[in-house]
C-alpha cells in the first residue's frame, strides 16, 4: 500500500526490507511510487531526508571517489598551463609563496564544502544545500544565483581545460618538429573544438566504465608527478640555489607596485585548487556518500595543496632563465623546461602526459550522469530553470 513517508531514516531502512511502497514528492510537486526493497541505505537516507529517489547507480568506492576528486584539479597539468602567471607576476618567490598562502585559504573552503556535502549528499551540491540552509524568504533568489553560477562555472571550466589540453598537445607537436612548427591561435582553437567532441563521446559512457577509468587515473597521475620531479632534479645541470627560489622577486607583468603584481601569483593555485564541490555531484553514485565524499574532497585537496607546493619548488629550481622560458616559441614555459632539462624525448613524453592528465580534468567535468555539468544541468532542468528543460531532465539509469 502506498503511503506518504515523513518519518525518520531508521524506520525507512527497516521498512525497506519488507515489501511495500512509499510515495515520494518531486521538485515539481509530482509524486512517484517507489518500491522499498529497491532502496539502498544511501537512497533510503535521501528519500527520508529530502523526499526523492535517486536515479543513478552507486558504483564509486573509496579509491575511485578519491581519484575523481584529484582529477578535477589535474595538478600536474594545471600547473604546467598556469606556471607563467606567477613568473610574470613576481618571479620564483611568487610561484612558491602565493601557492602556500592561497592554497591554505583554498583548503579552508574545501573542508567547509566537505562538511556540507556530508550533511547533504545530493547531486545538486551547493545548489541544493542553500535551499536547506538559507532563510525561507531568500531561498528562491539565492538558489537561482547559486545554480546558474555553478553551471556557468562548470561550462567555463570545461572550455579552459580543453584549451589547456590543446595547447599542451600542440606544444608536443612543436617539440617533435624541432620547433619548425609553431601553433597559431586558430589551430589551438580548432584542436580545442575537436577535443571537446572527444570529451562528449566519453560523456556517453556508463557509470561502470567511468568508475574503472577514474580509479586508474590517480595512480597514473601520482606516478607521473613523482617521476617527473625526480627526473628534473637528477638531470638538471644548472639548478638555482635556495635563496633564489624562495626570495627572488622579479615582476615583468607591468603592474605596479611590485607587491600588488606579486599577488597575481594566486591565479595559478586558484585555478588548480577549485571546483571543490565536484565530488558532491556524484554523491548519488557513491556508496556511503556521507562518509566517502567528504573524505575524498578533503584528502584530494590536501594532496593537491602539498603536491603542488613541492612541484612548484622543483620547477623553480630547474627552470633556468625565466625570461627564456616565458619567450618559448611553444608559449608553454613548463613544456620548455621539460625540453631544456630532459631533452626532446623526455620533453615530449611528459608534455603528452600533461595532456592526458588535463583531458581527465575535462572528462570529470563533463562525464554523463555523474559529474558537475550534466548533473547540474539535469537538476536545474528538473527545477524548471532552463529553457527547454524537458530535454535534459529525463535520466536513463
KOLMARRO-678969 format. One record per residue (C-alpha): x, y, z; residue number from 1. Coordinates in Angstrom, 1 decimal. Layout:
N
+--------+--------+--------+------+
|      u |      v |      w | resi |
+--------+--------+--------+------+
|      X |      Y |      Z |  NUM |
...
+--------+--------+--------+------+
This chain:
397
+--------+--------+--------+------+
|      u |      v |      w | resi |
+--------+--------+--------+------+
|    0.0 |    0.0 |    0.0 |    1 |
|    1.3 |    3.4 |   -0.9 |    2 |
|    1.7 |    6.0 |    1.9 |    3 |
|    3.3 |    9.4 |    2.4 |    4 |
|    6.5 |    9.0 |    4.4 |    5 |
|    7.9 |   11.8 |    6.6 |    6 |
|    9.4 |    9.7 |    9.4 |    7 |
|   13.0 |    9.0 |   10.4 |    8 |
|   15.7 |    7.3 |    8.4 |    9 |
|   16.0 |    4.2 |   10.6 |   10 |
|   12.3 |    3.5 |   10.2 |   11 |
|   12.6 |    3.7 |    6.4 |   12 |
|   15.6 |    1.4 |    6.5 |   13 |
|   13.7 |   -1.2 |    8.4 |   14 |
|   10.7 |   -0.9 |    6.2 |   15 |
|   12.6 |   -1.3 |    3.0 |   16 |
|   13.5 |   -4.8 |    4.0 |   17 |
|    9.8 |   -5.8 |    3.6 |   18 |
|    7.6 |   -5.5 |    0.5 |   19 |
|    5.7 |   -2.3 |    0.1 |   20 |
|    5.9 |    1.2 |   -1.4 |   21 |
|    6.4 |    4.8 |   -0.4 |   22 |
|    5.1 |    7.8 |   -2.2 |   23 |
|    7.7 |   10.5 |   -2.8 |   24 |
|    7.1 |   14.0 |   -3.9 |   25 |
|    9.5 |   15.5 |   -6.5 |   26 |
|   10.6 |   19.2 |   -7.0 |   27 |
|    7.6 |   19.9 |   -9.4 |   28 |
|    5.1 |   18.5 |   -6.9 |   29 |
|    4.8 |   15.3 |   -8.9 |   30 |
|    4.5 |   12.1 |   -6.9 |   31 |
|    6.3 |    8.8 |   -7.5 |   32 |
|    5.6 |    5.4 |   -6.0 |   33 |
|    8.9 |    3.6 |   -5.0 |   34 |
|    9.4 |    0.0 |   -4.0 |   35 |
|   11.0 |    0.0 |   -0.6 |   36 |
|   13.0 |   -3.2 |   -1.3 |   37 |
|   14.7 |   -1.4 |   -4.2 |   38 |
|   16.3 |    1.3 |   -2.0 |   39 |
|   19.9 |    1.1 |   -0.8 |   40 |
|   20.8 |    2.6 |    2.6 |   41 |
|   22.1 |    5.7 |    1.0 |   42 |
|   19.0 |    6.0 |   -1.2 |   43 |
|   16.8 |    5.5 |    1.9 |   44 |
|   18.6 |    8.4 |    3.6 |   45 |
|   17.9 |   10.7 |    0.6 |   46 |
|   14.3 |    9.5 |    0.4 |   47 |
|   13.7 |   10.1 |    4.1 |   48 |
|   15.5 |   13.4 |    4.3 |   49 |
|   14.9 |   15.1 |    1.0 |   50 |
|   11.8 |   13.4 |   -0.4 |   51 |
|   13.1 |   11.8 |   -3.7 |   52 |
|   14.6 |    8.6 |   -5.1 |   53 |
|   18.0 |    8.9 |   -6.8 |   54 |
|   18.2 |    7.7 |  -10.3 |   55 |
|   22.0 |    6.9 |  -10.6 |   56 |
|   23.8 |    3.6 |   -9.9 |   57 |
|   26.2 |    3.6 |   -6.9 |   58 |
|   29.4 |    2.3 |   -8.4 |   59 |
|   32.0 |    4.5 |   -6.8 |   60 |
|   34.1 |    3.3 |   -3.8 |   61 |
|   36.9 |    5.0 |   -1.8 |   62 |
|   39.6 |    4.8 |   -4.4 |   63 |
|   37.5 |    5.9 |   -7.4 |   64 |
|   35.9 |    8.7 |   -5.4 |   65 |
|   39.3 |   10.0 |   -4.3 |   66 |
|   40.6 |    9.6 |   -7.8 |   67 |
|   37.7 |   11.6 |   -9.1 |   68 |
|   38.3 |   14.4 |   -6.6 |   69 |
|   42.0 |   14.5 |   -7.6 |   70 |
|   41.2 |   14.5 |  -11.3 |   71 |
|   39.1 |   17.7 |  -11.1 |   72 |
|   42.2 |   19.6 |  -10.1 |   73 |
|   44.6 |   18.0 |  -12.6 |   74 |
|   47.6 |   19.1 |  -10.5 |   75 |
|   50.5 |   18.2 |  -12.9 |   76 |
|   48.9 |   19.6 |  -16.0 |   77 |
|   47.2 |   22.7 |  -14.5 |   78 |
|   50.5 |   23.9 |  -13.0 |   79 |
|   52.0 |   23.3 |  -16.4 |   80 |
|   49.5 |   25.5 |  -18.1 |   81 |
|   49.4 |   28.3 |  -15.5 |   82 |
|   53.0 |   28.5 |  -14.3 |   83 |
|   53.6 |   31.6 |  -16.4 |   84 |
|   51.2 |   33.7 |  -14.3 |   85 |
|   53.3 |   33.8 |  -11.1 |   86 |
|   56.5 |   34.1 |  -13.1 |   87 |
|   55.2 |   37.2 |  -14.8 |   88 |
|   53.7 |   38.5 |  -11.5 |   89 |
|   56.7 |   38.2 |   -9.2 |   90 |
|   59.2 |   35.5 |  -10.3 |   91 |
|   60.2 |   32.4 |   -8.4 |   92 |
|   59.1 |   33.8 |   -5.0 |   93 |
|   55.6 |   34.5 |   -6.3 |   94 |
|   55.3 |   30.9 |   -7.6 |   95 |
|   56.3 |   29.4 |   -4.3 |   96 |
|   54.7 |   31.7 |   -1.6 |   97 |
|   51.5 |   32.5 |   -3.5 |   98 |
|   50.8 |   28.8 |   -3.7 |   99 |
|   51.4 |   28.3 |    0.0 |  100 |
|   49.3 |   31.3 |    1.1 |  101 |
|   46.4 |   31.0 |   -1.3 |  102 |
|   46.4 |   27.2 |   -1.0 |  103 |
|   45.8 |   27.5 |    2.7 |  104 |
|   42.7 |   29.5 |    2.1 |  105 |
|   41.6 |   27.1 |   -0.5 |  106 |
|   42.0 |   24.2 |    2.0 |  107 |
|   39.7 |   26.1 |    4.4 |  108 |
|   37.0 |   26.4 |    1.7 |  109 |
|   37.4 |   22.7 |    0.7 |  110 |
|   37.0 |   21.5 |    4.3 |  111 |
|   33.8 |   23.6 |    4.7 |  112 |
|   32.4 |   22.2 |    1.4 |  113 |
|   33.3 |   18.7 |    2.6 |  114 |
|   31.2 |   19.2 |    5.7 |  115 |
|   28.3 |   20.5 |    3.7 |  116 |
|   28.5 |   17.5 |    1.4 |  117 |
|   28.5 |   15.1 |    4.3 |  118 |
|   25.3 |   16.7 |    5.6 |  119 |
|   23.6 |   17.0 |    2.2 |  120 |
|   24.9 |   14.2 |   -0.1 |  121 |
|   22.8 |   15.1 |   -3.2 |  122 |
|   23.9 |   15.6 |   -6.8 |  123 |
|   22.8 |   19.2 |   -6.7 |  124 |
|   25.7 |   20.1 |   -4.4 |  125 |
|   25.7 |   23.7 |   -3.2 |  126 |
|   22.6 |   24.5 |   -5.3 |  127 |
|   20.6 |   22.1 |   -3.2 |  128 |
|   22.4 |   22.9 |    0.1 |  129 |
|   21.5 |   26.6 |    0.0 |  130 |
|   17.8 |   25.6 |   -0.2 |  131 |
|   18.2 |   23.9 |    3.1 |  132 |
|   20.3 |   26.5 |    4.9 |  133 |
|   19.1 |   29.9 |    3.6 |  134 |
|   16.2 |   31.7 |    5.2 |  135 |
|   12.9 |   30.8 |    3.6 |  136 |
|   12.3 |   34.2 |    2.0 |  137 |
|   15.8 |   34.1 |    0.4 |  138 |
|   15.8 |   30.5 |   -0.9 |  139 |
|   14.4 |   31.2 |   -4.5 |  140 |
|   16.8 |   34.1 |   -5.2 |  141 |
|   19.9 |   32.5 |   -3.6 |  142 |
|   19.3 |   29.1 |   -5.2 |  143 |
|   18.8 |   30.8 |   -8.6 |  144 |
|   22.1 |   32.7 |   -8.3 |  145 |
|   24.0 |   29.7 |   -6.9 |  146 |
|   22.7 |   27.3 |   -9.6 |  147 |
|   23.5 |   29.5 |  -12.5 |  148 |
|   26.9 |   30.5 |  -11.2 |  149 |
|   27.7 |   26.8 |  -10.6 |  150 |
|   26.5 |   25.7 |  -14.0 |  151 |
|   28.2 |   28.5 |  -16.0 |  152 |
|   31.4 |   28.0 |  -14.0 |  153 |
|   31.4 |   24.3 |  -15.0 |  154 |
|   31.0 |   25.2 |  -18.6 |  155 |
|   33.8 |   27.7 |  -18.4 |  156 |
|   35.9 |   25.1 |  -16.6 |  157 |
|   35.5 |   22.6 |  -19.4 |  158 |
|   36.4 |   25.2 |  -22.0 |  159 |
|   39.5 |   26.3 |  -20.2 |  160 |
|   40.6 |   22.7 |  -19.7 |  161 |
|   40.1 |   21.9 |  -23.3 |  162 |
|   42.1 |   25.0 |  -24.3 |  163 |
|   44.9 |   23.9 |  -22.0 |  164 |
|   44.8 |   20.4 |  -23.4 |  165 |
|   45.0 |   21.8 |  -27.0 |  166 |
|   48.0 |   24.0 |  -26.1 |  167 |
|   49.9 |   21.1 |  -24.5 |  168 |
|   49.2 |   18.7 |  -27.4 |  169 |
|   50.4 |   21.2 |  -29.9 |  170 |
|   53.5 |   22.0 |  -27.8 |  171 |
|   54.5 |   18.4 |  -28.0 |  172 |
|   54.0 |   18.5 |  -31.8 |  173 |
|   56.2 |   21.6 |  -31.9 |  174 |
|   58.9 |   19.8 |  -29.9 |  175 |
|   58.7 |   16.8 |  -32.3 |  176 |
|   59.3 |   19.1 |  -35.3 |  177 |
|   62.3 |   20.7 |  -33.6 |  178 |
|   60.3 |   23.9 |  -33.4 |  179 |
|   59.9 |   24.3 |  -37.1 |  180 |
|   56.2 |   24.2 |  -36.5 |  181 |
|   54.6 |   26.7 |  -34.1 |  182 |
|   50.8 |   26.5 |  -33.5 |  183 |
|   48.7 |   29.5 |  -34.4 |  184 |
|   45.7 |   30.7 |  -32.3 |  185 |
|   43.3 |   29.4 |  -34.9 |  186 |
|   44.9 |   25.9 |  -34.8 |  187 |
|   44.7 |   25.9 |  -31.0 |  188 |
|   41.0 |   26.7 |  -31.1 |  189 |
|   40.3 |   24.1 |  -33.8 |  190 |
|   42.1 |   21.4 |  -31.9 |  191 |
|   40.3 |   22.5 |  -28.7 |  192 |
|   36.9 |   22.0 |  -30.5 |  193 |
|   37.9 |   18.5 |  -31.7 |  194 |
|   39.0 |   17.6 |  -28.1 |  195 |
|   35.7 |   18.8 |  -26.8 |  196 |
|   33.9 |   16.4 |  -29.2 |  197 |
|   36.1 |   13.6 |  -27.9 |  198 |
|   35.1 |   14.5 |  -24.3 |  199 |
|   31.5 |   14.5 |  -25.4 |  200 |
|   32.0 |   10.9 |  -26.7 |  201 |
|   33.4 |    9.8 |  -23.4 |  202 |
|   30.4 |   11.6 |  -21.8 |  203 |
|   28.2 |    8.8 |  -23.3 |  204 |
|   29.9 |    6.0 |  -21.3 |  205 |
|   28.1 |    4.4 |  -18.4 |  206 |
|   28.9 |    4.9 |  -14.8 |  207 |
|   30.5 |    1.5 |  -14.7 |  208 |
|   33.2 |    2.3 |  -17.3 |  209 |
|   33.8 |    5.7 |  -15.9 |  210 |
|   34.4 |    4.3 |  -12.5 |  211 |
|   37.0 |    1.9 |  -13.9 |  212 |
|   38.7 |    4.8 |  -15.8 |  213 |
|   38.7 |    7.1 |  -12.9 |  214 |
|   40.1 |    4.5 |  -10.5 |  215 |
|   43.3 |    4.2 |  -12.6 |  216 |
|   43.8 |    7.9 |  -13.1 |  217 |
|   45.1 |    8.8 |   -9.6 |  218 |
|   47.8 |    6.1 |   -9.8 |  219 |
|   48.9 |    7.4 |  -13.2 |  220 |
|   48.9 |   11.0 |  -12.0 |  221 |
|   50.9 |   10.4 |   -8.9 |  222 |
|   53.4 |    8.2 |  -10.8 |  223 |
|   54.0 |   11.0 |  -13.5 |  224 |
|   54.2 |   13.7 |  -10.8 |  225 |
|   56.8 |   11.9 |   -8.8 |  226 |
|   58.9 |   10.6 |  -11.7 |  227 |
|   58.9 |   14.0 |  -13.5 |  228 |
|   60.1 |   15.7 |  -10.3 |  229 |
|   62.9 |   13.2 |   -9.8 |  230 |
|   64.0 |   13.3 |  -13.4 |  231 |
|   64.1 |   17.1 |  -13.5 |  232 |
|   66.2 |   17.3 |  -10.3 |  233 |
|   68.5 |   14.5 |  -11.4 |  234 |
|   69.1 |   15.7 |  -15.0 |  235 |
|   69.3 |   19.5 |  -14.5 |  236 |
|   72.9 |   20.9 |  -14.6 |  237 |
|   72.1 |   24.5 |  -13.8 |  238 |
|   69.9 |   24.4 |  -10.7 |  239 |
|   69.2 |   27.7 |   -8.9 |  240 |
|   70.1 |   28.0 |   -5.2 |  241 |
|   67.5 |   28.1 |   -2.4 |  242 |
|   68.0 |   31.8 |   -1.9 |  243 |
|   66.9 |   32.5 |   -5.5 |  244 |
|   64.0 |   30.1 |   -5.4 |  245 |
|   62.4 |   31.4 |   -2.1 |  246 |
|   63.3 |   35.1 |   -2.2 |  247 |
|   63.8 |   36.3 |   -5.8 |  248 |
|   61.1 |   38.8 |   -6.8 |  249 |
|   61.1 |   39.8 |  -10.5 |  250 |
|   57.9 |   41.3 |  -11.9 |  251 |
|   57.6 |   41.7 |  -15.6 |  252 |
|   53.8 |   42.0 |  -15.6 |  253 |
|   53.8 |   45.8 |  -15.9 |  254 |
|   51.7 |   46.2 |  -12.8 |  255 |
|   52.9 |   48.5 |  -10.0 |  256 |
|   53.7 |   48.4 |   -7.2 |  257 |
|   55.5 |   45.1 |   -7.3 |  258 |
|   53.7 |   43.9 |   -4.2 |  259 |
|   50.4 |   44.2 |   -5.9 |  260 |
|   51.8 |   42.4 |   -9.0 |  261 |
|   53.2 |   39.7 |   -6.8 |  262 |
|   49.6 |   38.7 |   -5.7 |  263 |
|   48.7 |   37.7 |   -9.3 |  264 |
|   50.6 |   34.6 |   -8.5 |  265 |
|   47.4 |   33.5 |   -6.8 |  266 |
|   45.9 |   32.8 |  -10.2 |  267 |
|   47.7 |   29.5 |  -10.6 |  268 |
|   46.7 |   28.0 |   -7.4 |  269 |
|   43.1 |   29.4 |   -7.6 |  270 |
|   42.6 |   27.7 |  -11.0 |  271 |
|   44.1 |   24.4 |   -9.8 |  272 |
|   42.5 |   24.1 |   -6.3 |  273 |
|   39.0 |   24.8 |   -7.5 |  274 |
|   35.6 |   23.1 |   -8.0 |  275 |
|   35.7 |   21.5 |   -4.5 |  276 |
|   32.0 |   20.5 |   -4.8 |  277 |
|   32.6 |   18.5 |   -8.0 |  278 |
|   32.6 |   15.3 |   -5.9 |  279 |
|   29.2 |   16.4 |   -4.4 |  280 |
|   27.7 |   16.0 |   -7.9 |  281 |
|   28.5 |   12.3 |   -7.9 |  282 |
|   27.4 |   11.5 |   -4.3 |  283 |
|   24.3 |    9.7 |   -5.7 |  284 |
|   26.7 |    7.3 |   -7.4 |  285 |
|   28.8 |    6.7 |   -4.3 |  286 |
|   28.1 |    4.0 |   -1.7 |  287 |
|   28.1 |    5.6 |    1.8 |  288 |
|   28.4 |    9.1 |    0.3 |  289 |
|   28.1 |   10.9 |    3.6 |  290 |
|   31.5 |    9.4 |    4.6 |  291 |
|   33.4 |    8.8 |    1.3 |  292 |
|   32.5 |   12.1 |   -0.5 |  293 |
|   33.8 |   14.5 |    2.3 |  294 |
|   36.8 |   12.3 |    2.9 |  295 |
|   37.7 |   12.4 |   -0.8 |  296 |
|   37.3 |   16.1 |   -1.1 |  297 |
|   39.5 |   16.9 |    1.9 |  298 |
|   42.2 |   14.3 |    1.1 |  299 |
|   42.3 |   15.2 |   -2.6 |  300 |
|   42.7 |   18.9 |   -1.8 |  301 |
|   45.3 |   18.2 |    0.8 |  302 |
|   47.2 |   16.2 |   -1.8 |  303 |
|   46.9 |   19.0 |   -4.4 |  304 |
|   48.0 |   21.6 |   -1.9 |  305 |
|   51.1 |   19.8 |   -0.7 |  306 |
|   52.0 |   18.2 |   -4.0 |  307 |
|   51.5 |   21.5 |   -5.9 |  308 |
|   53.7 |   23.4 |   -3.4 |  309 |
|   56.5 |   20.9 |   -3.8 |  310 |
|   56.2 |   20.7 |   -7.6 |  311 |
|   56.4 |   24.5 |   -7.9 |  312 |
|   59.6 |   24.4 |   -5.9 |  313 |
|   61.1 |   21.8 |   -8.2 |  314 |
|   60.2 |   23.8 |  -11.3 |  315 |
|   61.7 |   27.0 |   -9.8 |  316 |
|   65.0 |   25.2 |   -9.0 |  317 |
|   65.4 |   23.8 |  -12.6 |  318 |
|   63.7 |   26.5 |  -14.8 |  319 |
|   66.9 |   28.4 |  -15.7 |  320 |
|   66.3 |   31.9 |  -17.0 |  321 |
|   62.6 |   32.8 |  -16.6 |  322 |
|   62.8 |   35.3 |  -19.5 |  323 |
|   63.9 |   32.4 |  -21.8 |  324 |
|   61.1 |   30.0 |  -20.9 |  325 |
|   58.5 |   32.8 |  -21.0 |  326 |
|   59.6 |   33.6 |  -24.5 |  327 |
|   59.3 |   30.0 |  -25.6 |  328 |
|   58.0 |   29.5 |  -29.2 |  329 |
|   55.6 |   26.9 |  -27.8 |  330 |
|   54.2 |   29.5 |  -25.4 |  331 |
|   54.3 |   26.8 |  -22.7 |  332 |
|   57.0 |   27.6 |  -20.1 |  333 |
|   56.8 |   24.3 |  -18.3 |  334 |
|   56.9 |   22.3 |  -21.5 |  335 |
|   60.0 |   24.3 |  -22.4 |  336 |
|   61.5 |   23.4 |  -19.0 |  337 |
|   60.9 |   19.7 |  -19.8 |  338 |
|   62.6 |   20.1 |  -23.2 |  339 |
|   65.6 |   22.1 |  -21.8 |  340 |
|   66.3 |   19.7 |  -18.9 |  341 |
|   65.2 |   16.3 |  -20.3 |  342 |
|   65.8 |   16.7 |  -24.0 |  343 |
|   63.5 |   16.1 |  -26.9 |  344 |
|   62.3 |   12.6 |  -25.9 |  345 |
|   61.7 |   13.4 |  -22.2 |  346 |
|   60.1 |   16.8 |  -23.1 |  347 |
|   57.6 |   15.2 |  -25.4 |  348 |
|   56.8 |   12.3 |  -23.0 |  349 |
|   56.0 |   14.5 |  -20.0 |  350 |
|   54.2 |   17.1 |  -22.1 |  351 |
|   52.0 |   14.3 |  -23.6 |  352 |
|   51.4 |   13.0 |  -20.0 |  353 |
|   50.3 |   16.5 |  -19.0 |  354 |
|   47.9 |   16.5 |  -22.0 |  355 |
|   46.4 |   13.1 |  -20.9 |  356 |
|   46.0 |   14.3 |  -17.3 |  357 |
|   44.2 |   17.5 |  -18.3 |  358 |
|   41.9 |   15.5 |  -20.6 |  359 |
|   40.9 |   13.6 |  -17.5 |  360 |
|   40.1 |   17.0 |  -15.9 |  361 |
|   37.8 |   17.7 |  -18.9 |  362 |
|   36.3 |   14.1 |  -18.7 |  363 |
|   35.4 |   14.6 |  -15.0 |  364 |
|   33.9 |   18.0 |  -15.8 |  365 |
|   31.5 |   16.6 |  -18.4 |  366 |
|   31.0 |   12.9 |  -17.8 |  367 |
|   27.4 |   11.9 |  -18.4 |  368 |
|   25.3 |   11.4 |  -15.4 |  369 |
|   27.9 |   11.5 |  -12.7 |  370 |
|   29.7 |   14.8 |  -12.6 |  371 |
|   29.2 |   18.5 |  -12.2 |  372 |
|   28.0 |   19.7 |  -15.6 |  373 |
|   25.4 |   17.1 |  -16.6 |  374 |
|   24.2 |   16.6 |  -13.0 |  375 |
|   23.8 |   20.3 |  -12.5 |  376 |
|   22.1 |   20.6 |  -15.9 |  377 |
|   19.7 |   17.8 |  -15.0 |  378 |
|   19.0 |   19.2 |  -11.6 |  379 |
|   18.4 |   22.7 |  -12.7 |  380 |
|   16.3 |   21.5 |  -15.6 |  381 |
|   14.2 |   19.4 |  -13.2 |  382 |
|   13.6 |   22.6 |  -11.2 |  383 |
|   12.3 |   24.4 |  -14.4 |  384 |
|   15.1 |   26.9 |  -14.5 |  385 |
|   16.5 |   26.1 |  -18.0 |  386 |
|   15.0 |   26.8 |  -21.4 |  387 |
|   13.7 |   23.6 |  -22.9 |  388 |
|   14.1 |   21.9 |  -19.5 |  389 |
|   12.1 |   18.8 |  -20.7 |  390 |
|   15.1 |   17.7 |  -22.9 |  391 |
|   17.9 |   17.2 |  -20.3 |  392 |
|   15.7 |   16.4 |  -17.3 |  393 |
|   14.9 |   12.7 |  -18.0 |  394 |
|   17.6 |   10.3 |  -16.9 |  395 |
|   18.1 |    6.7 |  -18.1 |  396 |
|   19.9 |    4.9 |  -15.3 |  397 |
+--------+--------+--------+------+
